[in-house]
């Protein structure tokens, strides 16, 4: 494996790790805001990741780096949780 390939794979892993951590933080904060309690580690992570993708699609990273990414992920996750609350449970 060449040096540039190793650094690329390490960079990709760090990006994935950062995305998961941002998703977890966003899911936890948004679930506290919308429902008043967390959804558990797996629930917060799953909702946070989908919400981060939604927030990134709708508003981007707001041009302020990591903080903007977290804020847009939280907003996207809040929107997702509000949509989920509208779905009637059977």
N, C-alpha and C positions, 0 to 999 in steps of 0.2 A: 504494500500500500504506500503510495507516495505521500509526502508531507502535506501537500495541498488537499489531498483526499481525506486524510485524517483530520485536518483542521475543519474541513467542510462538514464532516459527519459529527464532530464535536459541536460545531456551531449549530447544526440542526437539532441536536439533542438539547442544547441549552435553550433554543427557541421553544421547543416542545415543552420543556420543563417550566419555562417562564409562562407559557400559555396556560398550562395546567394550574399553576399557582395563581395567576390572575383570575382564571375561571373559578377556582375554589374561593378566593377572597370575594369576588363579585357575587357568587351564589350565596355565600354566607350572609353578606351584608344585605343583599336584596331580599333574601328570605326573612331576615329580621325585620326589615322595613315593611314588607307586604303582609306577612303572616304573623309576625310577632315572635317567632322562634325559628331556629334553624331546621333544615330538613335532614340532618345527618351528613356525615362526610361524603358518602356516595351521592346522595340527593343534591347537596350543595354543589358538588363538583359537576355533576351532569347538567343541572340547570344553569350553572355558571358558564360552562363551556358553550352551550347552545346560545345563551344570552350574550356572551362575548362576541360570538360570530354575528348575531343579530345586531348588536350595538355597533360593531365594526362596519357592518354593511350599511346601517342607517345613518350613522354620524361620524364614522372614522375614528381616528385617535385624537381628534381635536387639536392637533399640532403641538401638543405639550408633552410628548414623550410618554414615559411609563405612567405618570399620573393621569394623563388623558386617556390612555388605554384602559386603566382601571375604572375611570369614571364612565367611559362609554360602555364598558362591559357591565357595570352596575346598572346603568340606564337600560341597556338591552335586556338584562336579566329581570329587572322590575317589569318591563313591558311583557316579557314572556310569562312571568308569574301572574300578572293581571289577566292575560289571555287564558291561562290555564284555569284561573278562578271562574271565568265565564262559562267554561264547559261544565254542564250539569253532570253530577255523578249519579250513576244508576245503582 
